[in-house]
Amino acid sequence: MQENMDTAARVNAIIERVGRKPEMLVPVLQAAQEEFKYLPEDVMTLIAEGLGVSAAKVYGVATFYAHFTLEPKGKHVIRCCDGTACHVKGSMAIMDAIRNHLNLAEGQKTTKDGMFSMEIVSCLGACGLAPVMVLDEKVHGQSNDKVALDAIKECIASEEK
């Protein structure tokens, strides 16, 4: 019960800070995702109530824009491109190596410890660097499984310091 009150207070604070008008839906969702790291269903319901819009509208906006996520993400996000240029240059092998290294089962996006999430995207806008992987917004172009795994290992090592 206390957690729900905390959530409601946090959402209300976001709405007060960003704006209580329906046209502020996207900025409120952005602020809520920054606060909660994703958009839980209860948070979206509170946003709908706070802005006076339908829950369906909030859900529709949250699922329309790729930036929003309805699932918790890991502390570090790996984005792997499966667009045509990356695919023909071996992106599938890179993704398989990452899944194996992180022990991600088929369909699992986030490691059990919440450290890493892996997202497959259609394009990262760097076709000339194919295959491309992005780890925490750092682009790793002309990648292969060794480059990808080295980047992940470096990330883990920096966490341990």
Secondary structure, 3 states (H helix, E strand, C coil): CHHHHHHHHHHHHHHHHHCCCHHHHHHHHHHHHHHHCCCCHHHHHHHHHHHCCCHHHHHHHHHHCCCCCCCCCCCEEEEEECCHHHHHCCHHHHHHHHHHHHCCCCCCCECCCCCEEEEEECCCCCHHHCCCEEECCEEECCCCHHHHHHHHHHHHHHHHC
